[in-house]
Structure formats: structure tokens, C-alpha cells
């Protein structure tokens, strides 16, 4: 039993939970789950924190509306969320 527990602990340490923010996620959801992403949105000129559109607008829609490179922003958002 002790050996099984030790193996389970080792396996848990090896598992890395990878954050995956997707373009289809609502901006408000991302901000509320990962507050550190606010800075990324702000750096890209998206002051989404108080915007009523953030509730229903996806990251993809917001990036398109603001002329932002979606791929680059997603990389930054995922780094900030770790």
C-alpha cells in the first residue's frame, strides 16, 4: 500500500497542468479565472475589464475588432495564466 502511494505521488509531481486559453473563450471568463491576463489585454489596447461586451465577446472577436494578432496574444495570455 505504501509503495502504491509513493508511486501515485511521483506520478502527480510529473503531471503538469497546462493552461489552455482558447480563442473561443469569453474575455470576461478569462479575466475572472486568470486575473494576471488583464495586463496582457491592456498591453494590446483592450481595456476589457469594465466593458459590458467582455461577457459575451470571445478573445477571437475582440482581437479581430481591435486588429490584434490573435496567435501572439493567445501565447501571451497562456504564459500569464500559468
PyMOL Python script that loads the backbone (N, CA, C, O; Angstrom):
from pymol import cmd

cmd.read_pdbstr("""\
ATOM      1  N   UNK A   1       0.823  -1.197   0.000  1.00  0.00           N
ATOM      2  CA  UNK A   1       0.000   0.000   0.000  1.00  0.00           C
ATOM      3  C   UNK A   1       0.864   1.258   0.000  1.00  0.00           C
ATOM      4  O   UNK A   1       0.556   2.219  -0.705  1.00  0.00           O
ATOM      5  N   UNK A   2       1.916   1.262   0.763  1.00  0.00           N
ATOM      6  CA  UNK A   2       2.812   2.413   0.850  1.00  0.00           C
ATOM      7  C   UNK A   2       3.496   2.645  -0.492  1.00  0.00           C
ATOM      8  O   UNK A   2       3.665   3.788  -0.915  1.00  0.00           O
ATOM      9  N   UNK A   3       3.893   1.556  -1.166  1.00  0.00           N
ATOM     10  CA  UNK A   3       4.542   1.684  -2.470  1.00  0.00           C
ATOM     11  C   UNK A   3       3.593   2.312  -3.492  1.00  0.00           C
ATOM     12  O   UNK A   3       4.009   3.135  -4.307  1.00  0.00           O
ATOM     13  N   UNK A   4       2.333   1.925  -3.446  1.00  0.00           N
ATOM     14  CA  UNK A   4       1.344   2.481  -4.366  1.00  0.00           C
ATOM     15  C   UNK A   4       1.172   3.973  -4.142  1.00  0.00           C
ATOM     16  O   UNK A   4       1.036   4.738  -5.097  1.00  0.00           O
ATOM     17  N   UNK A   5       1.180   4.387  -2.881  1.00  0.00           N
ATOM     18  CA  UNK A   5       1.026   5.803  -2.558  1.00  0.00           C
ATOM     19  C   UNK A   5       2.239   6.602  -3.032  1.00  0.00           C
ATOM     20  O   UNK A   5       2.097   7.717  -3.533  1.00  0.00           O
ATOM     21  N   UNK A   6       3.425   6.030  -2.873  1.00  0.00           N
ATOM     22  CA  UNK A   6       4.637   6.710  -3.316  1.00  0.00           C
ATOM     23  C   UNK A   6       4.632   6.869  -4.834  1.00  0.00           C
ATOM     24  O   UNK A   6       4.992   7.921  -5.361  1.00  0.00           O
ATOM     25  N   UNK A   7       4.218   5.803  -5.531  1.00  0.00           N
ATOM     26  CA  UNK A   7       4.141   5.879  -6.991  1.00  0.00           C
ATOM     27  C   UNK A   7       3.125   6.924  -7.438  1.00  0.00           C
ATOM     28  O   UNK A   7       3.360   7.656  -8.399  1.00  0.00           O
ATOM     29  N   UNK A   8       2.015   6.990  -6.749  1.00  0.00           N
ATOM     30  CA  UNK A   8       0.969   7.964  -7.085  1.00  0.00           C
ATOM     31  C   UNK A   8       1.478   9.390  -6.871  1.00  0.00           C
ATOM     32  O   UNK A   8       1.180  10.284  -7.663  1.00  0.00           O
ATOM     33  N   UNK A   9       2.242   9.600  -5.803  1.00  0.00           N
ATOM     34  CA  UNK A   9       2.809  10.926  -5.544  1.00  0.00           C
ATOM     35  C   UNK A   9       3.787  11.321  -6.645  1.00  0.00           C
ATOM     36  O   UNK A   9       3.764  12.456  -7.120  1.00  0.00           O
ATOM     37  N   UNK A  10       4.644  10.390  -7.050  1.00  0.00           N
ATOM     38  CA  UNK A  10       5.610  10.664  -8.112  1.00  0.00           C
ATOM     39  C   UNK A  10       4.892  10.996  -9.420  1.00  0.00           C
ATOM     40  O   UNK A  10       5.281  11.925 -10.128  1.00  0.00           O
ATOM     41  N   UNK A  11       3.858  10.246  -9.732  1.00  0.00           N
ATOM     42  CA  UNK A  11       3.096  10.475 -10.962  1.00  0.00           C
ATOM     43  C   UNK A  11       2.431  11.848 -10.927  1.00  0.00           C
ATOM     44  O   UNK A  11       2.387  12.547 -11.940  1.00  0.00           O
ATOM     45  N   UNK A  12       1.918  12.228  -9.770  1.00  0.00           N
ATOM     46  CA  UNK A  12       1.266  13.531  -9.636  1.00  0.00           C
ATOM     47  C   UNK A  12       2.265  14.663  -9.825  1.00  0.00           C
ATOM     48  O   UNK A  12       1.933  15.689 -10.419  1.00  0.00           O
ATOM     49  N   UNK A  13       3.479  14.490  -9.327  1.00  0.00           N
ATOM     50  CA  UNK A  13       4.504  15.517  -9.492  1.00  0.00           C
ATOM     51  C   UNK A  13       4.899  15.683 -10.949  1.00  0.00           C
ATOM     52  O   UNK A  13       5.203  16.792 -11.388  1.00  0.00           O
ATOM     53  N   UNK A  14       4.895  14.596 -11.697  1.00  0.00           N
ATOM     54  CA  UNK A  14       5.294  14.628 -13.102  1.00  0.00           C
ATOM     55  C   UNK A  14       4.232  15.280 -13.979  1.00  0.00           C
ATOM     56  O   UNK A  14       4.542  15.853 -15.023  1.00  0.00           O
ATOM     57  N   UNK A  15       2.980  15.188 -13.548  1.00  0.00           N
ATOM     58  CA  UNK A  15       1.899  15.763 -14.336  1.00  0.00           C
ATOM     59  C   UNK A  15       1.962  17.282 -14.243  1.00  0.00           C
ATOM     60  O   UNK A  15       2.010  17.851 -13.153  1.00  0.00           O
ATOM     61  N   UNK A  16       1.961  17.910 -15.377  1.00  0.00           N
ATOM     62  CA  UNK A  16       1.959  19.362 -15.418  1.00  0.00           C
ATOM     63  C   UNK A  16       0.610  19.792 -15.958  1.00  0.00           C
ATOM     64  O   UNK A  16       0.211  19.419 -17.061  1.00  0.00           O
ATOM     65  N   UNK A  17      -0.074  20.576 -15.167  1.00  0.00           N
ATOM     66  CA  UNK A  17      -1.373  21.068 -15.607  1.00  0.00           C
ATOM     67  C   UNK A  17      -1.114  22.234 -16.544  1.00  0.00           C
ATOM     68  O   UNK A  17      -0.562  23.258 -16.140  1.00  0.00           O
ATOM     69  N   UNK A  18      -1.510  22.074 -17.781  1.00  0.00           N
ATOM     70  CA  UNK A  18      -1.246  23.075 -18.793  1.00  0.00           C
ATOM     71  C   UNK A  18      -2.496  23.922 -19.002  1.00  0.00           C
ATOM     72  O   UNK A  18      -3.570  23.415 -19.324  1.00  0.00           O
ATOM     73  N   UNK A  19      -2.326  25.195 -18.813  1.00  0.00           N
ATOM     74  CA  UNK A  19      -3.423  26.122 -19.035  1.00  0.00           C
ATOM     75  C   UNK A  19      -3.603  26.267 -20.532  1.00  0.00           C
ATOM     76  O   UNK A  19      -2.630  26.397 -21.274  1.00  0.00           O
ATOM     77  N   UNK A  20      -4.813  26.247 -20.958  1.00  0.00           N
ATOM     78  CA  UNK A  20      -5.062  26.405 -22.391  1.00  0.00           C
ATOM     79  C   UNK A  20      -6.210  27.386 -22.582  1.00  0.00           C
ATOM     80  O   UNK A  20      -7.384  27.022 -22.525  1.00  0.00           O
ATOM     81  N   UNK A  21      -5.838  28.631 -22.810  1.00  0.00           N
ATOM     82  CA  UNK A  21      -6.822  29.646 -23.123  1.00  0.00           C
ATOM     83  C   UNK A  21      -7.059  29.562 -24.628  1.00  0.00           C
ATOM     84  O   UNK A  21      -6.125  29.590 -25.429  1.00  0.00           O
ATOM     85  N   UNK A  22      -8.321  29.459 -24.981  1.00  0.00           N
ATOM     86  CA  UNK A  22      -8.692  29.260 -26.387  1.00  0.00           C
ATOM     87  C   UNK A  22      -9.361  30.508 -26.958  1.00  0.00           C
ATOM     88  O   UNK A  22      -9.944  31.298 -26.216  1.00  0.00           O
ATOM     89  N   UNK A  23      -9.276  30.685 -28.273  1.00  0.00           N
ATOM     90  CA  UNK A  23      -9.887  31.863 -28.907  1.00  0.00           C
ATOM     91  C   UNK A  23     -11.396  31.948 -28.703  1.00  0.00           C
ATOM     92  O   UNK A  23     -11.968  33.038 -28.751  1.00  0.00           O
ATOM     93  N   UNK A  24     -12.036  30.821 -28.479  1.00  0.00           N
ATOM     94  CA  UNK A  24     -13.494  30.797 -28.332  1.00  0.00           C
ATOM     95  C   UNK A  24     -13.966  31.155 -26.926  1.00  0.00           C
ATOM     96  O   UNK A  24     -15.169  31.239 -26.679  1.00  0.00           O
ATOM     97  N   UNK A  25     -13.026  31.368 -26.004  1.00  0.00           N
ATOM     98  CA  UNK A  25     -13.405  31.685 -24.620  1.00  0.00           C
ATOM     99  C   UNK A  25     -13.814  33.151 -24.510  1.00  0.00           C
ATOM    100  O   UNK A  25     -13.250  34.019 -25.176  1.00  0.00           O
ATOM    101  N   UNK A  26     -14.804  33.408 -23.658  1.00  0.00           N
ATOM    102  CA  UNK A  26     -15.243  34.789 -23.420  1.00  0.00           C
ATOM    103  C   UNK A  26     -14.150  35.538 -22.652  1.00  0.00           C
ATOM    104  O   UNK A  26     -13.512  34.983 -21.758  1.00  0.00           O
ATOM    105  N   UNK A  27     -13.952  36.781 -23.009  1.00  0.00           N
ATOM    106  CA  UNK A  27     -12.921  37.606 -22.378  1.00  0.00           C
ATOM    107  C   UNK A  27     -13.152  37.690 -20.874  1.00  0.00           C
ATOM    108  O   UNK A  27     -12.207  37.563 -20.096  1.00  0.00           O
ATOM    109  N   UNK A  28     -14.401  37.903 -20.457  1.00  0.00           N
ATOM    110  CA  UNK A  28     -14.718  38.022 -19.024  1.00  0.00           C
ATOM    111  C   UNK A  28     -14.370  36.733 -18.274  1.00  0.00           C
ATOM    112  O   UNK A  28     -13.906  36.790 -17.136  1.00  0.00           O
ATOM    113  N   UNK A  29     -14.587  35.588 -18.894  1.00  0.00           N
ATOM    114  CA  UNK A  29     -14.257  34.310 -18.267  1.00  0.00           C
ATOM    115  C   UNK A  29     -12.752  34.203 -18.030  1.00  0.00           C
ATOM    116  O   UNK A  29     -12.311  33.779 -16.962  1.00  0.00           O
ATOM    117  N   UNK A  30     -11.975  34.589 -19.030  1.00  0.00           N
ATOM    118  CA  UNK A  30     -10.513  34.506 -18.926  1.00  0.00           C
ATOM    119  C   UNK A  30     -10.023  35.436 -17.819  1.00  0.00           C
ATOM    120  O   UNK A  30      -9.200  35.047 -16.990  1.00  0.00           O
ATOM    121  N   UNK A  31     -10.527  36.651 -17.812  1.00  0.00           N
ATOM    122  CA  UNK A  31     -10.106  37.633 -16.808  1.00  0.00           C
ATOM    123  C   UNK A  31     -10.462  37.162 -15.400  1.00  0.00           C
ATOM    124  O   UNK A  31      -9.668  37.321 -14.473  1.00  0.00           O
ATOM    125  N   UNK A  32     -11.635  36.590 -15.238  1.00  0.00           N
ATOM    126  CA  UNK A  32     -12.039  36.160 -13.886  1.00  0.00           C
ATOM    127  C   UNK A  32     -11.284  34.921 -13.426  1.00  0.00           C
ATOM    128  O   UNK A  32     -10.979  34.797 -12.240  1.00  0.00           O
ATOM    129  N   UNK A  33     -10.976  34.004 -14.337  1.00  0.00           N
ATOM    130  CA  UNK A  33     -10.241  32.789 -13.952  1.00  0.00           C
ATOM    131  C   UNK A  33      -8.754  33.036 -13.773  1.00  0.00           C
ATOM    132  O   UNK A  33      -8.118  32.428 -12.912  1.00  0.00           O
ATOM    133  N   UNK A  34      -8.194  33.932 -14.590  1.00  0.00           N
ATOM    134  CA  UNK A  34      -6.758  34.213 -14.558  1.00  0.00           C
ATOM    135  C   UNK A  34      -6.542  35.726 -14.540  1.00  0.00           C
ATOM    136  O   UNK A  34      -6.272  36.311 -15.589  1.00  0.00           O
ATOM    137  N   UNK A  35      -6.653  36.369 -13.389  1.00  0.00           N
ATOM    138  CA  UNK A  35      -6.527  37.827 -13.295  1.00  0.00           C
ATOM    139  C   UNK A  35      -5.220  38.389 -13.862  1.00  0.00           C
ATOM    140  O   UNK A  35      -5.177  39.551 -14.267  1.00  0.00           O
ATOM    141  N   UNK A  36      -4.164  37.590 -13.896  1.00  0.00           N
ATOM    142  CA  UNK A  36      -2.896  38.076 -14.444  1.00  0.00           C
ATOM    143  C   UNK A  36      -2.976  38.347 -15.947  1.00  0.00           C
ATOM    144  O   UNK A  36      -2.092  38.993 -16.508  1.00  0.00           O
ATOM    145  N   UNK A  37      -4.028  37.858 -16.595  1.00  0.00           N
ATOM    146  CA  UNK A  37      -4.186  38.091 -18.024  1.00  0.00           C
ATOM    147  C   UNK A  37      -4.671  39.513 -18.322  1.00  0.00           C
ATOM    148  O   UNK A  37      -4.598  39.964 -19.465  1.00  0.00           O
ATOM    149  N   UNK A  38      -5.160  40.210 -17.313  1.00  0.00           N
ATOM    150  CA  UNK A  38      -5.651  41.577 -17.515  1.00  0.00           C
ATOM    151  C   UNK A  38      -4.558  42.444 -18.138  1.00  0.00           C
ATOM    152  O   UNK A  38      -4.821  43.236 -19.044  1.00  0.00           O
ATOM    153  N   UNK A  39      -3.344  42.286 -17.647  1.00  0.00           N
ATOM    154  CA  UNK A  39      -2.225  43.077 -18.151  1.00  0.00           C
ATOM    155  C   UNK A  39      -2.003  42.825 -19.647  1.00  0.00           C
ATOM    156  O   UNK A  39      -1.692  43.753 -20.394  1.00  0.00           O
ATOM    157  N   UNK A  40      -2.161  41.588 -20.078  1.00  0.00           N
ATOM    158  CA  UNK A  40      -1.978  41.247 -21.497  1.00  0.00           C
ATOM    159  C   UNK A  40      -3.033  41.959 -22.340  1.00  0.00           C
ATOM    160  O   UNK A  40      -2.711  42.556 -23.367  1.00  0.00           O
ATOM    161  N   UNK A  41      -4.287  41.897 -21.907  1.00  0.00           N
ATOM    162  CA  UNK A  41      -5.344  42.583 -22.640  1.00  0.00           C
ATOM    163  C   UNK A  41      -5.060  44.084 -22.709  1.00  0.00           C
ATOM    164  O   UNK A  41      -5.204  44.701 -23.765  1.00  0.00           O
ATOM    165  N   UNK A  42      -4.658  44.664 -21.581  1.00  0.00           N
ATOM    166  CA  UNK A  42      -4.370  46.099 -21.532  1.00  0.00           C
ATOM    167  C   UNK A  42      -3.199  46.462 -22.449  1.00  0.00           C
ATOM    168  O   UNK A  42      -3.243  47.481 -23.137  1.00  0.00           O
ATOM    169  N   UNK A  43      -2.153  45.628 -22.461  1.00  0.00           N
ATOM    170  CA  UNK A  43      -0.993  45.888 -23.316  1.00  0.00           C
ATOM    171  C   UNK A  43      -1.347  45.879 -24.802  1.00  0.00           C
ATOM    172  O   UNK A  43      -0.660  46.493 -25.618  1.00  0.00           O
ATOM    173  N   UNK A  44      -2.421  45.179 -25.138  1.00  0.00           N
ATOM    174  CA  UNK A  44      -2.863  45.114 -26.532  1.00  0.00           C
ATOM    175  C   UNK A  44      -3.944  46.154 -26.842  1.00  0.00           C
ATOM    176  O   UNK A  44      -4.543  46.140 -27.917  1.00  0.00           O
ATOM    177  N   UNK A  45      -4.181  47.041 -25.900  1.00  0.00           N
ATOM    178  CA  UNK A  45      -5.160  48.103 -26.124  1.00  0.00           C
ATOM    179  C   UNK A  45      -6.599  47.684 -25.915  1.00  0.00           C
ATOM    180  O   UNK A  45      -7.524  48.364 -26.359  1.00  0.00           O
ATOM    181  N   UNK A  46      -6.786  46.568 -25.241  1.00  0.00           N
ATOM    182  CA  UNK A  46      -8.139  46.088 -24.959  1.00  0.00           C
ATOM    183  C   UNK A  46      -8.430  46.335 -23.478  1.00  0.00           C
ATOM    184  O   UNK A  46      -8.003  45.568 -22.615  1.00  0.00           O
ATOM    185  N   UNK A  47      -9.148  47.396 -23.202  1.00  0.00           N
ATOM    186  CA  UNK A  47      -9.494  47.684 -21.811  1.00  0.00           C
ATOM    187  C   UNK A  47     -10.809  46.987 -21.480  1.00  0.00           C
ATOM    188  O   UNK A  47     -11.841  47.622 -21.267  1.00  0.00           O
ATOM    189  N   UNK A  48     -10.735  45.683 -21.446  1.00  0.00           N
ATOM    190  CA  UNK A  48     -11.920  44.818 -21.340  1.00  0.00           C
ATOM    191  C   UNK A  48     -12.457  44.676 -19.916  1.00  0.00           C
ATOM    192  O   UNK A  48     -13.549  44.142 -19.721  1.00  0.00           O
ATOM    193  N   UNK A  49     -11.727  45.132 -18.950  1.00  0.00           N
ATOM    194  CA  UNK A  49     -12.105  44.883 -17.565  1.00  0.00           C
ATOM    195  C   UNK A  49     -13.510  45.387 -17.257  1.00  0.00           C
ATOM    196  O   UNK A  49     -14.297  44.671 -16.638  1.00  0.00           O
ATOM    197  N   UNK A  50     -13.829  46.581 -17.668  1.00  0.00           N
ATOM    198  CA  UNK A  50     -15.141  47.138 -17.361  1.00  0.00           C
ATOM    199  C   UNK A  50     -16.091  47.145 -18.540  1.00  0.00           C
ATOM    200  O   UNK A  50     -17.197  47.675 -18.436  1.00  0.00           O
ATOM    201  N   UNK A  51     -15.692  46.581 -19.632  1.00  0.00           N
ATOM    202  CA  UNK A  51     -16.502  46.614 -20.853  1.00  0.00           C
ATOM    203  C   UNK A  51     -17.640  45.589 -20.785  1.00  0.00           C
ATOM    204  O   UNK A  51     -17.398  44.409 -20.530  1.00  0.00           O
ATOM    205  N   UNK A  52     -18.879  46.040 -21.013  1.00  0.00           N
ATOM    206  CA  UNK A  52     -20.003  45.097 -20.992  1.00  0.00           C
ATOM    207  C   UNK A  52     -19.920  44.046 -22.106  1.00  0.00           C
ATOM    208  O   UNK A  52     -20.524  42.980 -21.989  1.00  0.00           O
ATOM    209  N   UNK A  53     -19.185  44.333 -23.178  1.00  0.00           N
ATOM    210  CA  UNK A  53     -19.036  43.376 -24.272  1.00  0.00           C
ATOM    211  C   UNK A  53     -18.207  42.164 -23.861  1.00  0.00           C
ATOM    212  O   UNK A  53     -18.329  41.098 -24.466  1.00  0.00           O
ATOM    213  N   UNK A  54     -17.366  42.315 -22.842  1.00  0.00           N
ATOM    214  CA  UNK A  54     -16.456  41.242 -22.429  1.00  0.00           C
ATOM    215  C   UNK A  54     -17.192  39.990 -21.958  1.00  0.00           C
ATOM    216  O   UNK A  54     -16.623  38.899 -21.965  1.00  0.00           O
ATOM    217  N   UNK A  55     -18.427  40.136 -21.559  1.00  0.00           N
ATOM    218  CA  UNK A  55     -19.190  38.984 -21.063  1.00  0.00           C
ATOM    219  C   UNK A  55     -19.465  37.995 -22.193  1.00  0.00           C
ATOM    220  O   UNK A  55     -19.344  36.785 -22.005  1.00  0.00           O
ATOM    221  N   UNK A  56     -19.831  38.504 -23.353  1.00  0.00           N
ATOM    222  CA  UNK A  56     -20.194  37.627 -24.469  1.00  0.00           C
ATOM    223  C   UNK A  56     -19.156  37.582 -25.581  1.00  0.00           C
ATOM    224  O   UNK A  56     -19.162  36.663 -26.399  1.00  0.00           O
ATOM    225  N   UNK A  57     -18.263  38.570 -25.616  1.00  0.00           N
ATOM    226  CA  UNK A  57     -17.285  38.635 -26.699  1.00  0.00           C
ATOM    227  C   UNK A  57     -16.146  37.650 -26.459  1.00  0.00           C
ATOM    228  O   UNK A  57     -15.591  37.586 -25.362  1.00  0.00           O
ATOM    229  N   UNK A  58     -15.807  36.896 -27.478  1.00  0.00           N
ATOM    230  CA  UNK A  58     -14.709  35.938 -27.362  1.00  0.00           C
ATOM    231  C   UNK A  58     -13.382  36.655 -27.592  1.00  0.00           C
ATOM    232  O   UNK A  58     -13.342  37.780 -28.090  1.00  0.00           O
ATOM    233  N   UNK A  59     -12.314  35.987 -27.223  1.00  0.00           N
ATOM    234  CA  UNK A  59     -10.980  36.542 -27.455  1.00  0.00           C
ATOM    235  C   UNK A  59     -10.771  36.767 -28.946  1.00  0.00           C
ATOM    236  O   UNK A  59     -10.215  37.786 -29.356  1.00  0.00           O
ATOM    237  N   UNK A  60     -11.211  35.828 -29.740  1.00  0.00           N
ATOM    238  CA  UNK A  60     -11.074  35.932 -31.189  1.00  0.00           C
ATOM    239  C   UNK A  60     -11.810  37.159 -31.729  1.00  0.00           C
ATOM    240  O   UNK A  60     -11.261  37.903 -32.542  1.00  0.00           O
ATOM    241  N   UNK A  61     -13.027  37.368 -31.288  1.00  0.00           N
ATOM    242  CA  UNK A  61     -13.809  38.515 -31.737  1.00  0.00           C
ATOM    243  C   UNK A  61     -13.164  39.831 -31.296  1.00  0.00           C
ATOM    244  O   UNK A  61     -13.100  40.790 -32.065  1.00  0.00           O
ATOM    245  N   UNK A  62     -12.692  39.862 -30.059  1.00  0.00           N
ATOM    246  CA  UNK A  62     -12.046  41.066 -29.544  1.00  0.00           C
ATOM    247  C   UNK A  62     -10.770  41.392 -30.292  1.00  0.00           C
ATOM    248  O   UNK A  62     -10.509  42.552 -30.610  1.00  0.00           O
ATOM    249  N   UNK A  63      -9.971  40.366 -30.574  1.00  0.00           N
ATOM    250  CA  UNK A  63      -8.725  40.565 -31.314  1.00  0.00           C
ATOM    251  C   UNK A  63      -9.017  41.087 -32.718  1.00  0.00           C
ATOM    252  O   UNK A  63      -8.330  41.984 -33.208  1.00  0.00           O
ATOM    253  N   UNK A  64     -10.016  40.534 -33.350  1.00  0.00           N
ATOM    254  CA  UNK A  64     -10.378  40.969 -34.701  1.00  0.00           C
ATOM    255  C   UNK A  64     -10.875  42.416 -34.680  1.00  0.00           C
ATOM    256  O   UNK A  64     -10.507  43.208 -35.547  1.00  0.00           O
ATOM    257  N   UNK A  65     -11.692  42.757 -33.715  1.00  0.00           N
ATOM    258  CA  UNK A  65     -12.242  44.110 -33.625  1.00  0.00           C
ATOM    259  C   UNK A  65     -11.159  45.153 -33.368  1.00  0.00           C
ATOM    260  O   UNK A  65     -11.277  46.300 -33.797  1.00  0.00           O
ATOM    261  N   UNK A  66     -10.104  44.748 -32.665  1.00  0.00           N
ATOM    262  CA  UNK A  66      -9.028  45.685 -32.317  1.00  0.00           C
ATOM    263  C   UNK A  66      -7.806  45.547 -33.232  1.00  0.00           C
ATOM    264  O   UNK A  66      -6.806  46.235 -33.026  1.00  0.00           O
ATOM    265  N   UNK A  67      -7.873  44.677 -34.229  1.00  0.00           N
ATOM    266  CA  UNK A  67      -6.764  44.496 -35.165  1.00  0.00           C
ATOM    267  C   UNK A  67      -5.523  43.909 -34.517  1.00  0.00           C
ATOM    268  O   UNK A  67      -4.402  44.332 -34.801  1.00  0.00           O
ATOM    269  N   UNK A  68      -5.730  42.929 -33.642  1.00  0.00           N
ATOM    270  CA  UNK A  68      -4.637  42.321 -32.878  1.00  0.00           C
ATOM    271  C   UNK A  68      -4.310  40.945 -33.445  1.00  0.00           C
ATOM    272  O   UNK A  68      -5.201  40.208 -33.867  1.00  0.00           O
ATOM    273  N   UNK A  69      -3.018  40.607 -33.450  1.00  0.00           N
ATOM    274  CA  UNK A  69      -2.559  39.285 -33.867  1.00  0.00           C
ATOM    275  C   UNK A  69      -3.025  38.272 -32.818  1.00  0.00           C
ATOM    276  O   UNK A  69      -2.497  38.234 -31.706  1.00  0.00           O
ATOM    277  N   UNK A  70      -4.007  37.461 -33.174  1.00  0.00           N
ATOM    278  CA  UNK A  70      -4.632  36.523 -32.240  1.00  0.00           C
ATOM    279  C   UNK A  70      -3.641  35.497 -31.704  1.00  0.00           C
ATOM    280  O   UNK A  70      -3.608  35.228 -30.503  1.00  0.00           O
ATOM    281  N   UNK A  71      -2.843  34.930 -32.583  1.00  0.00           N
ATOM    282  CA  UNK A  71      -1.897  33.889 -32.167  1.00  0.00           C
ATOM    283  C   UNK A  71      -0.919  34.423 -31.122  1.00  0.00           C
ATOM    284  O   UNK A  71      -0.675  33.776 -30.104  1.00  0.00           O
ATOM    285  N   UNK A  72      -0.370  35.593 -31.378  1.00  0.00           N
ATOM    286  CA  UNK A  72       0.579  36.195 -30.442  1.00  0.00           C
ATOM    287  C   UNK A  72      -0.084  36.492 -29.092  1.00  0.00           C
ATOM    288  O   UNK A  72       0.489  36.227 -28.035  1.00  0.00           O
ATOM    289  N   UNK A  73      -1.297  37.045 -29.146  1.00  0.00           N
ATOM    290  CA  UNK A  73      -1.990  37.372 -27.903  1.00  0.00           C
ATOM    291  C   UNK A  73      -2.313  36.112 -27.105  1.00  0.00           C
ATOM    292  O   UNK A  73      -2.181  36.111 -25.881  1.00  0.00           O
ATOM    293  N   UNK A  74      -2.734  35.041 -27.777  1.00  0.00           N
ATOM    294  CA  UNK A  74      -3.037  33.788 -27.074  1.00  0.00           C
ATOM    295  C   UNK A  74      -1.797  33.231 -26.381  1.00  0.00           C
ATOM    296  O   UNK A  74      -1.880  32.726 -25.261  1.00  0.00           O
ATOM    297  N   UNK A  75      -0.647  33.325 -27.047  1.00  0.00           N
ATOM    298  CA  UNK A  75       0.597  32.865 -26.430  1.00  0.00           C
ATOM    299  C   UNK A  75       0.877  33.653 -25.152  1.00  0.00           C
ATOM    300  O   UNK A  75       1.237  33.079 -24.124  1.00  0.00           O
ATOM    301  N   UNK A  76       0.709  34.970 -25.227  1.00  0.00           N
ATOM    302  CA  UNK A  76       0.931  35.823 -24.066  1.00  0.00           C
ATOM    303  C   UNK A  76      -0.077  35.544 -22.945  1.00  0.00           C
ATOM    304  O   UNK A  76       0.286  35.518 -21.769  1.00  0.00           O
ATOM    305  N   UNK A  77      -1.326  35.339 -23.314  1.00  0.00           N
ATOM    306  CA  UNK A  77      -2.363  35.046 -22.317  1.00  0.00           C
ATOM    307  C   UNK A  77      -2.061  33.729 -21.592  1.00  0.00           C
ATOM    308  O   UNK A  77      -2.184  33.644 -20.370  1.00  0.00           O
ATOM    309  N   UNK A  78      -1.669  32.714 -22.348  1.00  0.00           N
ATOM    310  CA  UNK A  78      -1.376  31.420 -21.733  1.00  0.00           C
ATOM    311  C   UNK A  78      -0.139  31.494 -20.834  1.00  0.00           C
ATOM    312  O   UNK A  78      -0.094  30.837 -19.794  1.00  0.00           O
ATOM    313  N   UNK A  79       0.859  32.283 -21.220  1.00  0.00           N
ATOM    314  CA  UNK A  79       2.033  32.477 -20.353  1.00  0.00           C
ATOM    315  C   UNK A  79       1.640  33.171 -19.052  1.00  0.00           C
ATOM    316  O   UNK A  79       2.087  32.789 -17.970  1.00  0.00           O
ATOM    317  N   UNK A  80       0.803  34.189 -19.173  1.00  0.00           N
ATOM    318  CA  UNK A  80       0.368  34.942 -17.992  1.00  0.00           C
ATOM    319  C   UNK A  80      -0.497  34.098 -17.064  1.00  0.00           C
ATOM    320  O   UNK A  80      -0.492  34.301 -15.850  1.00  0.00           O
ATOM    321  N   UNK A  81      -1.229  33.164 -17.624  1.00  0.00           N
ATOM    322  CA  UNK A  81      -2.153  32.356 -16.830  1.00  0.00           C
ATOM    323  C   UNK A  81      -1.459  31.232 -16.054  1.00  0.00           C
ATOM    324  O   UNK A  81      -2.057  30.650 -15.148  1.00  0.00           O
ATOM    325  N   UNK A  82      -0.228  30.926 -16.393  1.00  0.00           N
ATOM    326  CA  UNK A  82       0.484  29.833 -15.699  1.00  0.00           C
ATOM    327  C   UNK A  82       0.816  30.189 -14.277  1.00  0.00           C
ATOM    328  O   UNK A  82       1.410  29.382 -13.561  1.00  0.00           O
TER     329      UNK A  82
END
""", "prot")
cmd.dss("prot")
cmd.show_as("cartoon", "prot")
cmd.util.cbc("prot")
cmd.orient("prot")
